[in-house]
Amino acid sequence: MKHILEKYIPTHAVEPVFGLIQVNNIHLKIVNERKTRHGDYRHLPGGVHQITVNANLNKYRFLITLVHEIAHLIAFEKFGRQIRPHGEEWKKTFQQLMLPFIRPEIFPGQLLPFIARHFRNPKASSDTDAHLSVALKQFDEENDKNYIFEIPHGGIFRIYNGKVFKKGERRIKRYECVEVKTGRIYLFQPNAEVELLKAAN
């Protein structure tokens, strides 16, 4: 397991993460990219704790995602299955688990301020923290995607499922965009990754 972890997370995180996997009897599966989630935790029959994480994540996002899912496991075991998945019990557990990893031996200096700020009140997904998401993206492999906030007003873009939208006004934190085919309005996070088809006229 250690040699597998070395491929996916920072070197100095391998030992403590391996310890968490052993202590909590976790079956870790590294899977192909899923567009709707980075990771997943399930309590399987027979008492098996299965965590899946997408293989395409950069090593810093992979580490955050893996610890996020381990926090679900520990919070459910400690506080019971009736707790909200991303409620206070999970937040406190996630903060406690991440604290030993928030150091320069593991995360680059330019990421640490964003990570420290995020973990004052961790969100259900690192993607909903636009500042952290953009900071993490610089360590991804190059792709031809743009963030919504980079698309010009009135620009036409396509999302992962093939639907095409026209970018509209910003509404507090999210952008109002119109699906070209149906005219329906959808709200997008500013750091949603999309494919620009046509800049505004």
N, C-alpha and C positions, 0 to 999 in steps of 0.2 A: 504493500500500500504506500509506503514512504516514497518509493521511486516513482510511483504514479503521481502522487501529490507534487513532487518536485517539478513535474512538467506544467502544472497548472497554477501554483501559488508561489509567492516569494520564498526564497530559500529559508530565511529565518523564521518563517511561519510554519514550516513543515512539522517540526517536533511537537509544538503545542497543539496544532490541529490534529495530528495523528493521535495525541493523547485524548483529545475530546472524542474522537471517533471510537477509540477503544473503550473508554470509560462508559460511553453511552450506547455501546453495542449497535453502532450505525452501519448499515449496508449502503455504501456510497456508489451511486451509478452516475457516470458521466455520459451525457446523451447529446444527440444532435440538437441544433438550435430550435427552440420553440419561440415563436414571435410574441406570444402573450405573457411569457414568464421566463425569468432567468433560472429559477430553482423551485423545488417542491419538496414538502415533507409529508410522508404518509406512515401511519401506524398500521402495519400489516398483520394479518392473522398469525398467531404463534409468537406475538411479542416482538416481531422484527421492526426496527425503525429504519425505513428507507428514505434516503435523501437523494434527489436527482439534481444535477447542476448542468447547465448547458456548456458544451465543450468549447464553444467559440468565444467565450468571455476572456478578456485580458486578465492577467493574474491578480490584479488588484480588485477588479469587480468580482472575479471568481471567489476570492477569499471573503469579501463582504457578503456575497450571496450564500456561501456555504455556512458561515457563522450565523447569518440571518435564519437559515433553516434549522440549524442546531438549536438556536434560541427557541424556536417553535416547539421542538421536541421537549426541551428541558422545562419550558413554561407549562406545557400541558401535563407533564409528569408531576411537576411540583404543585400546580394550582388546580389541576383538574380540567377535563375536556369542555366544561361549560364556559370557560373564559373566552373573551373575544380574541380572534386570531392575532390582531395587531393592537390589542389593548395595553393597559398600563403594565400588566404582569410581563407581557412579551417585551415591551420597551425596556423595562428595567433589566430583564435577563439579557437582552441583546447588548445593552450598554455595558453590563458587567463582563460579558464574554469578549467584547471587542476591545475593551480597555487595554489589555496587555499587548494588543497588536498595533495600537496607534503610536508608533515610534519610528524614527528615521531609518532603523535597520530594515524595516519592512516596507514602509510607504515612502515614496520620493518626497522631498521637502516641499515641492509645489502642491502636492496633494494634501498634506497634513492639515493645513488650516480648514480646507473644505470638509475633510473627514471629521475633524474635531467639532466643527459647527454642526454638522449633520447629526452627530451622536449626542448632542444635548437633548434632542427630541427626535429620535429616528422615525422615519416614515415607513409606510407599508412596503414601499419599494424605493431603492436609491434613484430610480428614474423620475420619481415625482419631486425630487430635489434637483431642480434644473442646474444649479451651480455645480453640485457634485457630479451630476451626469456629464456635463460638458467637460469638466476637469478630467474625469475618467476616460472620456472618449479619445483624448490625445494619445492614449496608450493602446488604442485599438489598431487593428490592421487597416490600411487605407481602403476606403470604399467610395462609391459614387453618390452617397446619400448626403442630404442636407438636413439641417434642423429647420423646424417650422419658423423659428425666429429669423433665420437667414433668408427665407423665401420673401421676395418683394410682395407688397400689398397688391392683390389682384392676380398674383402668380398662380399657375396651374400645377398641381403636383399629384403624384400617385402614392398610395400607401401599400403596405406589404400584401394585402389581399386583392390588389388590382383596382380598387375604387379610386376615382379621380375627383379632386376637389379644387375649389378656388379659394384662395386665402382672403379672409376679411379682416374685420377690426379686432383689436385686442380687447378682451373683456376681463379686467382686473388681472388675473394670472394666466388665463388661457386665450387662445385665438378662436374666433368664430369663423368657421369655414363651411362653404356650401358644396354639397356633393353635386357634381355637374349633371349626372344622369337623372337624379330625383328632385333636386332643389332643396333637399332636407339640410338643416343646419346641424353641424357637429362642433363640439369644442375640443381643441387639441392643446396638449401641453406644449410650451415653447420649445422643449428639447426632444419632441417626437421626431424620429428620423424618417424622412420621406424622399421621394425621387422627384426632382424638379423637371417638369415637362416643358413649361413655357413661362418665361418671365412676363410680367405685366405689360400690357400694350402701352 
